[in-house]
Amino acid sequence: MLATGVRVPYDARMLPAERNPQQNPSVEHNTIARGSVVTLSYAMSCDGERIEETETDEPLVYLHGTGALVPGLERALEGCAIGERLDLVLGPEQAFGRSDPNKIEYLPRSAFPADAELELGMQFGAEDQNGDEVAVWITDIDAERVCVNGNHPLVDQTLRFEVEVLAVRAATEAELEHGHAHEEGAACEDEEPAGGACGSGDCGCHE
């Protein structure tokens, strides 16, 4: 969840040249800092129920300092080293935030393709007033209208994160330019990443 699914807005330009991780001693010593590419295993629980966790062969890899994780988790990971474990309980303000009624909109059913199979909980991308792409979910639907909700499904929730840092490295210039970690050995077409972190409000794990 920490990093798959929908997009969370971030800007690679927030990483100025003087903060190049190749020049950052903390990155060189394998501790997490802005501009680190971090590999994590994690589990997320709500009300005592585990609702998401990484697979052994599919850890989360993200670029630290881009907003890819929920704010409380990213802040807690700052300065952590390989092998360190965290067990955090984060309130809504440090996780997916509080519900905002301004992010809820009712659209006519005709605004969607006639053959679209709309379902409750369906997640998709939409443009906000600034033209930026944001994640939205369908939370109500009938024959005439569809409720599109920009609040993450886990808003207002207190969440527990159990995390282990598996690897830390300095980001490449291409990763800094694109604003996200690249898969090892894979090329990137300079597109925005398809997902962010479930610890970021940008995951698709609660569709």
C-alpha positions as CSV (number, residue, x, y, z in Angstrom):
1,M,0.0,0.0,0.0
2,L,2.8,2.2,0.6
3,A,3.5,2.6,-3.0
4,T,1.0,1.2,-5.5
5,G,-2.2,2.3,-7.2
6,V,-3.2,5.9,-7.6
7,R,-1.0,9.0,-7.8
8,V,-0.2,11.4,-5.1
9,P,1.0,14.8,-6.2
10,Y,4.7,15.5,-5.8
11,D,7.3,17.5,-7.6
12,A,10.8,16.4,-8.3
13,R,11.9,20.1,-8.5
14,M,11.7,20.1,-4.7
15,L,15.1,18.4,-4.8
16,P,17.6,21.3,-5.4
17,A,21.1,20.6,-6.7
18,E,22.7,21.3,-3.3
19,R,20.7,18.4,-1.9
20,N,21.9,15.9,-4.4
21,P,21.9,12.6,-2.5
22,Q,25.3,11.7,-4.0
23,Q,26.6,14.6,-1.9
24,N,24.6,13.6,1.2
25,P,26.7,11.9,3.8
26,S,23.7,10.2,5.5
27,V,22.8,8.6,2.1
28,E,26.4,7.4,1.6
29,H,26.2,5.7,5.1
30,N,23.0,3.9,4.3
31,T,20.7,6.0,6.4
32,I,17.4,7.4,5.0
33,A,17.5,11.0,3.9
34,R,15.8,13.1,1.3
35,G,16.9,11.7,-2.1
36,S,17.3,8.1,-0.8
37,V,15.8,5.2,-2.7
38,V,14.4,3.0,0.1
39,T,13.3,-0.6,0.1
40,L,10.8,-1.6,2.9
41,S,8.7,-4.4,4.1
42,Y,5.6,-3.3,6.0
43,A,2.2,-4.2,7.3
44,M,-0.6,-1.8,7.9
45,S,-3.4,-2.5,10.4
46,C,-6.7,-0.7,11.3
47,D,-8.6,-1.5,14.5
48,G,-6.5,-4.5,15.1
49,E,-7.1,-6.0,11.6
50,R,-4.2,-6.3,9.2
51,I,-5.4,-4.7,5.9
52,E,-2.3,-4.6,3.9
53,E,1.3,-5.9,3.8
54,T,4.1,-6.5,1.4
55,E,5.0,-9.9,0.1
56,T,8.5,-11.3,0.8
57,D,9.5,-11.1,-2.9
58,E,7.7,-7.8,-3.5
59,P,8.9,-5.2,-1.0
60,L,8.0,-1.5,-1.4
61,V,10.6,0.7,-3.1
62,Y,10.2,4.4,-3.1
63,L,12.1,7.7,-3.3
64,H,12.2,9.4,0.1
65,G,11.2,13.0,0.3
66,T,8.6,13.0,-2.5
67,G,5.5,12.4,-0.5
68,A,5.2,8.8,-1.5
69,L,4.3,7.8,2.0
70,V,1.9,9.2,4.5
71,P,3.6,12.1,6.3
72,G,3.9,10.5,9.7
73,L,5.6,7.4,8.3
74,E,8.0,9.3,6.0
75,R,9.0,11.5,8.9
76,A,9.6,8.6,11.2
77,L,11.8,6.9,8.7
78,E,14.1,9.9,8.3
79,G,17.6,8.8,9.6
80,C,16.8,5.1,9.9
81,A,19.4,2.6,8.7
82,I,19.2,-0.8,7.0
83,G,17.8,-3.4,9.4
84,E,15.9,-0.9,11.6
85,R,12.3,-1.7,12.5
86,L,9.5,0.7,13.4
87,D,6.2,0.0,15.0
88,L,4.1,3.2,14.7
89,V,0.5,4.1,15.5
90,L,-0.5,7.2,13.4
91,G,-3.5,9.3,13.9
92,P,-5.5,10.6,10.9
93,E,-3.5,13.9,10.6
94,Q,-0.3,11.9,10.2
95,A,-1.9,9.2,8.0
96,F,-4.6,9.8,5.4
97,G,-6.0,13.0,6.9
98,R,-9.6,14.1,7.8
99,S,-12.6,13.9,5.5
100,D,-13.1,17.0,3.4
101,P,-16.6,17.5,2.1
102,N,-15.3,19.7,-0.7
103,K,-13.8,16.6,-2.2
104,I,-17.2,14.9,-2.6
105,E,-19.1,15.5,-5.9
106,Y,-22.2,14.0,-7.4
107,L,-22.1,13.6,-11.2
108,P,-24.8,12.6,-13.6
109,R,-24.6,9.0,-14.7
110,S,-24.5,10.4,-18.3
111,A,-21.0,11.8,-17.5
112,F,-19.6,8.3,-17.8
113,P,-19.6,6.1,-20.9
114,A,-22.8,4.2,-21.3
115,D,-21.0,0.8,-21.3
116,A,-18.9,1.6,-18.2
117,E,-19.3,-1.0,-15.5
118,L,-19.3,1.3,-12.5
119,E,-19.0,-0.3,-9.0
120,L,-18.8,1.0,-5.4
121,G,-15.3,1.4,-4.3
122,M,-14.0,1.8,-7.9
123,Q,-10.9,4.0,-8.1
124,F,-9.8,6.1,-11.0
125,G,-8.0,9.3,-11.9
126,A,-9.6,12.7,-12.4
127,E,-8.5,16.3,-12.9
128,D,-8.8,18.8,-10.1
129,Q,-9.5,22.5,-10.6
130,N,-5.8,23.1,-11.3
131,G,-5.7,20.4,-14.0
132,D,-3.7,18.0,-11.8
133,E,-4.5,14.3,-11.8
134,V,-5.9,13.1,-8.5
135,A,-7.3,9.8,-7.2
136,V,-11.1,9.5,-6.6
137,W,-13.3,6.7,-5.5
138,I,-17.0,5.9,-6.3
139,T,-18.8,5.8,-2.9
140,D,-22.5,5.9,-4.1
141,I,-24.2,5.1,-7.3
142,D,-27.7,4.8,-8.7
143,A,-29.4,5.0,-12.1
144,E,-29.2,8.8,-12.3
145,R,-26.0,9.9,-10.5
146,V,-22.6,8.8,-9.2
147,C,-20.9,10.0,-6.1
148,V,-17.2,10.7,-6.7
149,N,-15.1,11.0,-3.6
150,G,-11.6,12.4,-3.5
151,N,-11.1,11.4,0.2
152,H,-8.9,8.3,0.6
153,P,-10.9,5.3,1.9
154,L,-8.8,5.4,5.1
155,V,-9.5,9.0,6.1
156,D,-10.3,9.6,9.7
157,Q,-8.6,6.3,10.7
158,T,-5.9,5.6,13.2
159,L,-3.4,3.2,11.6
160,R,-0.6,1.0,12.8
161,F,2.5,0.5,10.6
162,E,5.0,-2.2,11.2
163,V,8.0,-1.5,9.0
164,E,11.5,-2.9,8.4
165,V,14.2,-1.1,6.3
166,L,15.7,-3.6,3.9
167,A,17.9,-1.4,1.7
168,V,18.9,2.3,1.2
169,R,20.8,3.8,-1.7
170,A,21.3,7.2,-3.3
171,A,18.9,8.0,-6.1
172,T,20.2,8.3,-9.6
173,E,19.9,11.6,-11.5
174,A,17.1,10.2,-13.6
175,E,15.2,9.1,-10.5
176,L,15.5,12.6,-9.0
177,E,14.4,14.2,-12.3
178,H,11.4,11.9,-12.6
179,G,10.5,12.1,-8.9
180,H,10.2,8.4,-8.3
181,A,12.3,5.2,-7.9
182,H,13.0,3.1,-11.0
183,E,12.9,-0.6,-11.1
184,E,16.4,-2.1,-11.2
185,G,17.5,-2.5,-14.8
186,A,14.3,-1.0,-16.2
187,A,14.0,2.1,-18.4
188,C,11.6,4.9,-17.6
189,E,9.8,6.9,-20.2
190,D,9.7,10.0,-18.0
191,E,6.1,9.4,-17.2
192,E,4.6,10.1,-13.8
193,P,4.5,6.9,-11.8
194,A,1.3,5.0,-11.8
195,G,1.2,4.8,-8.1
196,G,2.3,6.2,-4.9
197,A,2.3,4.6,-1.5
198,C,-0.4,3.2,0.4
199,G,1.3,4.9,3.1
200,S,0.8,7.8,0.7
201,G,-2.8,8.0,0.1
202,D,-2.1,7.1,-3.5
203,C,-2.4,3.4,-3.4
204,G,-5.0,1.3,-5.1
205,C,-5.2,-1.4,-2.5
206,H,-8.5,-0.3,-1.0
207,E,-10.5,-0.1,-4.2
